[in-house]
Amino acid sequence: MEYYNQQRTHTGKYCFGKTPMDTFLQSKYLVKEKLIELIDKDSNQTNLFIPL
């Protein structure tokens, strides 16, 4: 599994010959940005659903 994720290059659409782990590590900041946006968006909305 280590070889598969960290040593072999990937030919996928957005990997551009990088290993899957390199691709993951280089795109991790995008996930953080999206999570921050999602949290901010949710905190600004009022909760319209009132459980009974």
DORO-882502 format. One record per residue: residue number from 1; x, y, z of N, C-alpha, C, O in turn; residue in three letters. Coordinates in Angstrom, 2 decimals. Atoms other than C-alpha are relative to their C-alpha. Layout:
DORO-882502
<r><i>NUM</i><n_px>X</n_px><n_py>Y</n_py><n_pz>Z</n_pz><ca_px>X</ca_px><ca_py>Y</ca_py><ca_pz>Z</ca_pz><c_px>X</c_px><c_py>Y</c_py><c_pz>Z</c_pz><o_px>X</o_px><o_py>Y</o_py><o_pz>Z</o_pz><aa>ALA</aa></r>
...
//
This chain:
DORO-882502
<r><i>1</i><n_px>0.82</n_px><n_py>-1.17</n_py><n_pz>0.00</n_pz><ca_px>0.00</ca_px><ca_py>0.00</ca_py><ca_pz>0.00</ca_pz><c_px>0.88</c_px><c_py>1.26</c_py><c_pz>0.00</c_pz><o_px>0.54</o_px><o_py>2.25</o_py><o_pz>-0.64</o_pz><aa>MET</aa></r>
<r><i>2</i><n_px>-0.91</n_px><n_py>-1.16</n_py><n_pz>-0.03</n_pz><ca_px>2.91</ca_px><ca_py>2.36</ca_py><ca_pz>0.74</ca_pz><c_px>0.51</c_px><c_py>0.31</c_py><c_pz>-1.41</c_pz><o_px>0.55</o_px><o_py>1.47</o_py><o_pz>-1.81</o_pz><aa>GLU</aa></r>
<r><i>3</i><n_px>-0.47</n_px><n_py>-0.22</n_py><n_pz>1.37</n_pz><ca_px>4.28</ca_px><ca_py>1.86</ca_py><ca_pz>-2.76</ca_pz><c_px>-1.10</c_px><c_py>0.62</c_py><c_pz>-0.84</c_pz><o_px>-0.84</o_px><o_py>1.56</o_py><o_pz>-1.60</o_pz><aa>TYR</aa></r>
<r><i>4</i><n_px>1.12</n_px><n_py>-0.46</n_py><n_pz>0.81</n_pz><ca_px>0.85</ca_px><ca_py>2.45</ca_py><ca_pz>-4.29</ca_pz><c_px>-0.28</c_px><c_py>1.48</c_py><c_pz>0.22</c_pz><o_px>-0.56</o_px><o_py>2.20</o_py><o_pz>-0.73</o_pz><aa>TYR</aa></r>
<r><i>5</i><n_px>0.35</n_px><n_py>-1.39</n_py><n_pz>-0.32</n_pz><ca_px>0.29</ca_px><ca_py>5.78</ca_py><ca_pz>-2.51</ca_pz><c_px>1.18</c_px><c_py>0.97</c_py><c_pz>-0.01</c_pz><o_px>1.00</o_px><o_py>2.16</o_py><o_pz>-0.28</o_pz><aa>ASN</aa></r>
<r><i>6</i><n_px>-1.10</n_px><n_py>-0.94</n_py><n_pz>-0.22</n_pz><ca_px>3.77</ca_px><ca_py>7.20</ca_py><ca_pz>-2.00</ca_pz><c_px>1.14</c_px><c_py>-0.09</c_py><c_pz>-1.00</c_pz><o_px>1.97</o_px><o_py>0.81</o_py><o_pz>-1.06</o_pz><aa>GLN</aa></r>
<r><i>7</i><n_px>-1.16</n_px><n_py>0.14</n_py><n_pz>0.88</n_pz><ca_px>6.14</ca_px><ca_py>5.90</ca_py><ca_pz>-4.67</ca_pz><c_px>-0.37</c_px><c_py>-0.02</c_py><c_pz>-1.48</c_pz><o_px>0.35</o_px><o_py>0.57</o_py><o_pz>-2.29</o_pz><aa>GLN</aa></r>
<r><i>8</i><n_px>0.32</n_px><n_py>0.10</n_py><n_pz>1.42</n_pz><ca_px>4.38</ca_px><ca_py>5.15</ca_py><ca_pz>-7.94</ca_pz><c_px>-0.63</c_px><c_py>1.31</c_py><c_pz>-0.48</c_pz><o_px>-1.36</o_px><o_py>1.96</o_py><o_pz>0.27</o_pz><aa>ARG</aa></r>
<r><i>9</i><n_px>0.64</n_px><n_py>-1.19</n_py><n_pz>0.55</n_pz><ca_px>3.38</ca_px><ca_py>8.03</ca_py><ca_pz>-10.19</ca_pz><c_px>-1.38</c_px><c_py>-0.36</c_py><c_pz>-0.51</c_pz><o_px>-1.64</o_px><o_py>-1.51</o_py><o_pz>-0.87</o_pz><aa>THR</aa></r>
<r><i>10</i><n_px>1.38</n_px><n_py>0.23</n_py><n_pz>0.38</n_pz><ca_px>-0.24</ca_px><ca_py>8.40</ca_py><ca_pz>-11.09</ca_pz><c_px>-0.27</c_px><c_py>0.70</c_py><c_pz>-1.32</c_pz><o_px>0.25</o_px><o_py>1.79</o_py><o_pz>-1.56</o_pz><aa>HIS</aa></r>
<r><i>11</i><n_px>0.29</n_px><n_py>-0.58</n_py><n_pz>1.31</n_pz><ca_px>-1.59</ca_px><ca_py>9.08</ca_py><ca_pz>-14.57</ca_pz><c_px>-1.39</c_px><c_py>0.61</c_py><c_pz>-0.04</c_pz><o_px>-1.93</o_px><o_py>0.85</o_py><o_pz>-1.12</o_pz><aa>THR</aa></r>
<r><i>12</i><n_px>1.34</n_px><n_py>-0.57</n_py><n_pz>-0.06</n_pz><ca_px>-4.90</ca_px><ca_py>10.52</ca_py><ca_pz>-13.40</ca_pz><c_px>-0.07</c_px><c_py>1.40</c_py><c_pz>-0.57</c_pz><o_px>0.96</o_px><o_py>2.02</o_py><o_pz>-0.84</o_pz><aa>GLY</aa></r>
<r><i>13</i><n_px>0.24</n_px><n_py>-1.26</n_py><n_pz>0.67</n_pz><ca_px>-6.42</ca_px><ca_py>13.66</ca_py><ca_pz>-14.82</ca_pz><c_px>0.71</c_px><c_py>1.18</c_py><c_pz>0.66</c_pz><o_px>1.26</o_px><o_py>2.03</o_py><o_pz>-0.04</o_pz><aa>LYS</aa></r>
<r><i>14</i><n_px>-0.57</n_px><n_py>-1.15</n_py><n_pz>-0.69</n_pz><ca_px>-5.13</ca_px><ca_py>16.07</ca_py><ca_pz>-12.16</ca_pz><c_px>1.27</c_px><c_py>-0.32</c_py><c_pz>0.80</c_pz><o_px>1.74</o_px><o_py>0.53</o_py><o_pz>1.55</o_pz><aa>TYR</aa></r>
<r><i>15</i><n_px>-1.22</n_px><n_py>0.35</n_py><n_pz>-0.73</n_pz><ca_px>-2.10</ca_px><ca_py>14.22</ca_py><ca_pz>-10.78</ca_pz><c_px>1.25</c_px><c_py>0.46</c_py><c_pz>-0.72</c_pz><o_px>2.26</o_px><o_py>0.74</o_py><o_pz>-0.08</o_pz><aa>CYS</aa></r>
<r><i>16</i><n_px>-1.12</n_px><n_py>-0.48</n_py><n_pz>0.80</n_pz><ca_px>0.23</ca_px><ca_py>15.25</ca_py><ca_pz>-13.62</ca_pz><c_px>1.30</c_px><c_py>-0.73</c_py><c_pz>0.31</c_pz><o_px>2.36</o_px><o_py>-0.11</o_py><o_pz>0.38</o_pz><aa>PHE</aa></r>
<r><i>17</i><n_px>-1.19</n_px><n_py>0.80</n_py><n_pz>-0.23</n_pz><ca_px>2.65</ca_px><ca_py>12.41</ca_py><ca_pz>-12.89</ca_pz><c_px>0.50</c_px><c_py>-0.01</c_py><c_pz>1.43</c_pz><o_px>1.54</o_px><o_py>-0.61</o_py><o_pz>1.72</o_pz><aa>GLY</aa></r>
<r><i>18</i><n_px>-0.39</n_px><n_py>0.01</n_py><n_pz>-1.41</n_pz><ca_px>2.82</ca_px><ca_py>13.04</ca_py><ca_pz>-9.14</ca_pz><c_px>-0.55</c_px><c_py>-1.27</c_py><c_pz>0.64</c_pz><o_px>-1.43</o_px><o_py>-1.93</o_py><o_pz>0.09</o_pz><aa>LYS</aa></r>
<r><i>19</i><n_px>0.55</n_px><n_py>1.13</n_py><n_pz>-0.73</n_pz><ca_px>2.23</ca_px><ca_py>10.33</ca_py><ca_pz>-6.60</ca_pz><c_px>-1.34</c_px><c_py>0.43</c_py><c_pz>0.61</c_pz><o_px>-1.57</o_px><o_py>1.62</o_py><o_pz>0.81</o_pz><aa>THR</aa></r>
<r><i>20</i><n_px>1.27</n_px><n_py>-0.36</n_py><n_pz>-0.64</n_pz><ca_px>-1.26</ca_px><ca_py>10.16</ca_py><ca_pz>-5.05</ca_pz><c_px>0.20</c_px><c_py>0.77</c_py><c_pz>1.31</c_pz><o_px>-0.57</o_px><o_py>1.68</o_py><o_pz>1.61</o_pz><aa>PRO</aa></r>
<r><i>21</i><n_px>-0.25</n_px><n_py>-0.70</n_py><n_pz>-1.26</n_pz><ca_px>0.20</ca_px><ca_py>11.27</ca_py><ca_pz>-1.70</ca_pz><c_px>0.43</c_px><c_py>1.45</c_py><c_pz>-0.25</c_pz><o_px>-0.02</o_px><o_py>2.35</o_py><o_pz>0.45</o_pz><aa>MET</aa></r>
<r><i>22</i><n_px>-0.41</n_px><n_py>-1.36</n_py><n_pz>0.34</n_pz><ca_px>1.90</ca_px><ca_py>14.31</ca_py><ca_pz>-3.28</ca_pz><c_px>-1.21</c_px><c_py>0.84</c_py><c_pz>-0.42</c_pz><o_px>-1.35</o_px><o_py>1.99</o_py><o_pz>-0.02</o_pz><aa>ASP</aa></r>
<r><i>23</i><n_px>1.20</n_px><n_py>-0.70</n_py><n_pz>0.44</n_pz><ca_px>-1.36</ca_px><ca_py>15.26</ca_py><ca_pz>-4.96</ca_pz><c_px>-0.88</c_px><c_py>0.35</c_py><c_pz>1.18</c_pz><o_px>-1.39</o_px><o_py>1.47</o_py><o_pz>1.27</o_pz><aa>THR</aa></r>
<r><i>24</i><n_px>0.81</n_px><n_py>-0.24</n_py><n_pz>-1.20</n_pz><ca_px>-3.23</ca_px><ca_py>14.93</ca_py><ca_pz>-1.67</ca_pz><c_px>0.60</c_px><c_py>1.12</c_py><c_pz>0.84</c_pz><o_px>-0.11</o_px><o_py>2.04</o_py><o_pz>1.25</o_pz><aa>PHE</aa></r>
<r><i>25</i><n_px>-0.65</n_px><n_py>-1.00</n_py><n_pz>-0.86</n_pz><ca_px>-0.69</ca_px><ca_py>16.97</ca_py><ca_pz>0.30</ca_pz><c_px>-0.02</c_px><c_py>1.39</c_py><c_pz>-0.63</c_pz><o_px>-0.18</o_px><o_py>2.39</o_py><o_pz>0.07</o_pz><aa>LEU</aa></r>
<r><i>26</i><n_px>-0.01</n_px><n_py>-1.29</n_py><n_pz>0.67</n_pz><ca_px>-0.56</ca_px><ca_py>19.73</ca_py><ca_pz>-2.31</ca_pz><c_px>-1.38</c_px><c_py>0.61</c_py><c_pz>-0.13</c_pz><o_px>-1.49</o_px><o_py>1.82</o_py><o_pz>-0.35</o_pz><aa>GLN</aa></r>
<r><i>27</i><n_px>1.36</n_px><n_py>-0.53</n_py><n_pz>0.13</n_pz><ca_px>-4.35</ca_px><ca_py>20.09</ca_py><ca_pz>-2.45</ca_pz><c_px>-0.71</c_px><c_py>0.10</c_py><c_pz>1.35</c_pz><o_px>-1.88</o_px><o_py>0.48</o_py><o_pz>1.39</o_pz><aa>SER</aa></r>
<r><i>28</i><n_px>0.62</n_px><n_py>-0.03</n_py><n_pz>-1.32</n_pz><ca_px>-5.01</ca_px><ca_py>19.90</ca_py><ca_pz>1.29</ca_pz><c_px>-0.48</c_px><c_py>1.40</c_py><c_pz>0.38</c_pz><o_px>-1.49</o_px><o_py>1.54</o_py><o_pz>1.08</o_pz><aa>LYS</aa></r>
<r><i>29</i><n_px>0.40</n_px><n_py>-1.37</n_py><n_pz>-0.32</n_pz><ca_px>-5.19</ca_px><ca_py>23.69</ca_py><ca_pz>1.54</ca_pz><c_px>-1.38</c_px><c_py>0.34</c_py><c_pz>-0.58</c_pz><o_px>-2.12</o_px><o_py>1.14</o_py><o_pz>-0.01</o_pz><aa>TYR</aa></r>
<r><i>30</i><n_px>1.31</n_px><n_py>-0.25</n_py><n_pz>0.60</n_pz><ca_px>-8.22</ca_px><ca_py>23.66</ca_py><ca_pz>-0.78</ca_pz><c_px>-1.12</c_px><c_py>-0.49</c_py><c_pz>0.90</c_pz><o_px>-2.15</o_px><o_py>0.17</o_py><o_pz>1.03</o_pz><aa>LEU</aa></r>
<r><i>31</i><n_px>1.01</n_px><n_py>0.55</n_py><n_pz>-0.90</n_pz><ca_px>-10.15</ca_px><ca_py>21.49</ca_py><ca_pz>1.65</ca_pz><c_px>-0.18</c_px><c_py>0.93</c_py><c_pz>1.20</c_pz><o_px>-1.31</o_px><o_py>1.18</o_py><o_pz>1.62</o_pz><aa>VAL</aa></r>
<r><i>32</i><n_px>0.09</n_px><n_py>-0.92</n_py><n_pz>-1.13</n_pz><ca_px>-9.32</ca_px><ca_py>23.84</ca_py><ca_pz>4.52</ca_pz><c_px>-0.77</c_px><c_py>1.25</c_py><c_pz>-0.37</c_pz><o_px>-1.60</o_px><o_py>1.72</o_py><o_pz>0.40</o_pz><aa>LYS</aa></r>
<r><i>33</i><n_px>0.71</n_px><n_py>-1.20</n_py><n_pz>0.45</n_pz><ca_px>-10.53</ca_px><ca_py>26.85</ca_py><ca_pz>2.51</ca_pz><c_px>-1.50</c_px><c_py>-0.27</c_py><c_pz>-0.14</c_pz><o_px>-2.32</o_px><o_py>0.53</o_py><o_pz>0.30</o_pz><aa>GLU</aa></r>
<r><i>34</i><n_px>1.41</n_px><n_py>0.33</n_py><n_pz>0.21</n_pz><ca_px>-13.77</ca_px><ca_py>25.12</ca_py><ca_pz>1.57</ca_pz><c_px>-0.71</c_px><c_py>-0.24</c_py><c_pz>1.32</c_pz><o_px>-1.86</o_px><o_py>0.16</o_py><o_pz>1.49</o_pz><aa>LYS</aa></r>
<r><i>35</i><n_px>0.61</n_px><n_py>0.23</n_py><n_pz>-1.31</n_pz><ca_px>-14.42</ca_px><ca_py>24.00</ca_py><ca_pz>5.15</ca_pz><c_px>-0.24</c_px><c_py>1.31</c_py><c_pz>0.74</c_pz><o_px>-1.28</o_px><o_py>1.49</o_py><o_pz>1.38</o_pz><aa>LEU</aa></r>
<r><i>36</i><n_px>0.17</n_px><n_py>-1.30</n_py><n_pz>-0.64</n_pz><ca_px>-13.88</ca_px><ca_py>27.52</ca_py><ca_pz>6.44</ca_pz><c_px>-1.17</c_px><c_py>0.74</c_py><c_pz>-0.62</c_pz><o_px>-1.98</o_px><o_py>1.34</o_py><o_pz>0.10</o_pz><aa>ILE</aa></r>
<r><i>37</i><n_px>1.13</n_px><n_py>-0.64</n_py><n_pz>0.68</n_pz><ca_px>-16.29</ca_px><ca_py>28.87</ca_py><ca_pz>3.81</ca_pz><c_px>-1.32</c_px><c_py>-0.64</c_py><c_pz>0.43</c_pz><o_px>-2.30</o_px><o_py>0.07</o_py><o_pz>0.67</o_pz><aa>GLU</aa></r>
<r><i>38</i><n_px>1.22</n_px><n_py>0.71</n_py><n_pz>-0.38</n_pz><ca_px>-18.85</ca_px><ca_py>26.22</ca_py><ca_pz>4.72</ca_pz><c_px>-0.40</c_px><c_py>0.32</c_py><c_pz>1.43</c_pz><o_px>-1.58</o_px><o_py>0.55</o_py><o_pz>1.71</o_pz><aa>LEU</aa></r>
<r><i>39</i><n_px>0.29</n_px><n_py>-0.31</n_py><n_pz>-1.40</n_pz><ca_px>-18.58</ca_px><ca_py>26.89</ca_py><ca_pz>8.45</ca_pz><c_px>-0.52</c_px><c_py>1.44</c_py><c_pz>0.12</c_pz><o_px>-1.48</o_px><o_py>1.69</o_py><o_pz>0.84</o_pz><aa>ILE</aa></r>
<r><i>40</i><n_px>0.44</n_px><n_py>-1.39</n_py><n_pz>-0.02</n_pz><ca_px>-18.90</ca_px><ca_py>30.66</ca_py><ca_pz>7.89</ca_pz><c_px>-1.40</c_px><c_py>0.14</c_py><c_pz>-0.57</c_pz><o_px>-2.23</o_px><o_py>0.88</o_py><o_pz>-0.03</o_pz><aa>ASP</aa></r>
<r><i>41</i><n_px>1.32</n_px><n_py>-0.06</n_py><n_pz>0.64</n_pz><ca_px>-21.89</ca_px><ca_py>30.17</ca_py><ca_pz>5.60</ca_pz><c_px>-1.07</c_px><c_py>-0.55</c_py><c_pz>0.94</c_pz><o_px>-2.14</o_px><o_py>0.05</o_py><o_pz>1.08</o_pz><aa>LYS</aa></r>
<r><i>42</i><n_px>0.97</n_px><n_py>0.62</n_py><n_pz>-0.90</n_pz><ca_px>-23.66</ca_px><ca_py>27.87</ca_py><ca_pz>8.08</ca_pz><c_px>-0.22</c_px><c_py>0.84</c_py><c_pz>1.25</c_pz><o_px>-1.34</o_px><o_py>0.89</o_py><o_pz>1.76</o_pz><aa>ASP</aa></r>
<r><i>43</i><n_px>0.15</n_px><n_py>-0.78</n_py><n_pz>-1.22</n_pz><ca_px>-23.01</ca_px><ca_py>30.15</ca_py><ca_pz>11.05</ca_pz><c_px>-0.78</c_px><c_py>1.29</c_py><c_pz>-0.23</c_pz><o_px>-1.32</o_px><o_py>1.86</o_py><o_pz>0.71</o_pz><aa>SER</aa></r>
<r><i>44</i><n_px>0.73</n_px><n_py>-1.22</n_py><n_pz>0.32</n_pz><ca_px>-24.59</ca_px><ca_py>33.13</ca_py><ca_pz>9.25</ca_pz><c_px>-1.47</c_px><c_py>-0.25</c_py><c_pz>-0.31</c_pz><o_px>-2.26</o_px><o_py>0.69</o_py><o_pz>-0.35</o_pz><aa>ASN</aa></r>
<r><i>45</i><n_px>1.39</n_px><n_py>0.33</n_py><n_pz>0.32</n_pz><ca_px>-27.83</ca_px><ca_py>31.32</ca_py><ca_pz>8.40</ca_pz><c_px>-0.77</c_px><c_py>-0.28</c_py><c_pz>1.27</c_pz><o_px>-0.23</o_px><o_py>-0.80</o_py><o_pz>2.25</o_pz><aa>GLN</aa></r>
<r><i>46</i><n_px>0.86</n_px><n_py>0.35</n_py><n_pz>-1.14</n_pz><ca_px>-30.74</ca_px><ca_py>31.03</ca_py><ca_pz>10.77</ca_pz><c_px>-0.53</c_px><c_py>-1.40</c_py><c_pz>-0.21</c_pz><o_px>-0.72</o_px><o_py>-1.83</o_py><o_pz>-1.35</o_pz><aa>THR</aa></r>
<r><i>47</i><n_px>0.51</n_px><n_py>1.35</n_py><n_pz>0.08</n_pz><ca_px>-32.03</ca_px><ca_py>27.59</ca_py><ca_pz>11.54</ca_pz><c_px>-1.52</c_px><c_py>0.05</c_py><c_pz>-0.14</c_pz><o_px>-2.23</o_px><o_py>0.41</o_py><o_pz>0.79</o_pz><aa>ASN</aa></r>
<r><i>48</i><n_px>1.44</n_px><n_py>-0.06</n_py><n_pz>0.27</n_pz><ca_px>-35.46</ca_px><ca_py>27.33</ca_py><ca_pz>9.94</ca_pz><c_px>-0.72</c_px><c_py>-1.27</c_py><c_pz>0.42</c_pz><o_px>-1.95</o_px><o_py>-1.27</o_py><o_pz>0.51</o_pz><aa>LEU</aa></r>
<r><i>49</i><n_px>0.61</n_px><n_py>1.26</n_py><n_pz>-0.39</n_pz><ca_px>-36.08</ca_px><ca_py>23.74</ca_py><ca_pz>11.00</ca_pz><c_px>-0.07</c_px><c_py>-0.06</c_py><c_pz>1.52</c_pz><o_px>0.95</o_px><o_py>0.04</o_py><o_pz>2.22</o_pz><aa>PHE</aa></r>
<r><i>50</i><n_px>0.19</n_px><n_py>0.11</n_py><n_pz>-1.45</n_pz><ca_px>-37.55</ca_px><ca_py>23.40</ca_py><ca_pz>14.46</ca_pz><c_px>-0.47</c_px><c_py>-1.41</c_py><c_pz>0.31</c_pz><o_px>-1.61</o_px><o_py>-1.75</o_py><o_pz>-0.03</o_pz><aa>ILE</aa></r>
<r><i>51</i><n_px>0.41</n_px><n_py>1.37</n_py><n_pz>-0.30</n_pz><ca_px>-37.60</ca_px><ca_py>19.79</ca_py><ca_pz>15.70</ca_pz><c_px>-1.11</c_px><c_py>-0.03</c_py><c_pz>1.05</c_pz><o_px>-1.13</o_px><o_py>0.78</o_py><o_pz>1.98</o_pz><aa>PRO</aa></r>
<r><i>52</i><n_px>1.13</n_px><n_py>0.13</n_py><n_pz>-0.95</n_pz><ca_px>-40.74</ca_px><ca_py>18.70</ca_py><ca_pz>17.54</ca_pz><c_px>0.31</c_px><c_py>-0.94</c_py><c_pz>1.11</c_pz><o_px>-0.53</o_px><o_py>-1.15</o_py><o_pz>1.99</o_pz><aa>LEU</aa></r>
//
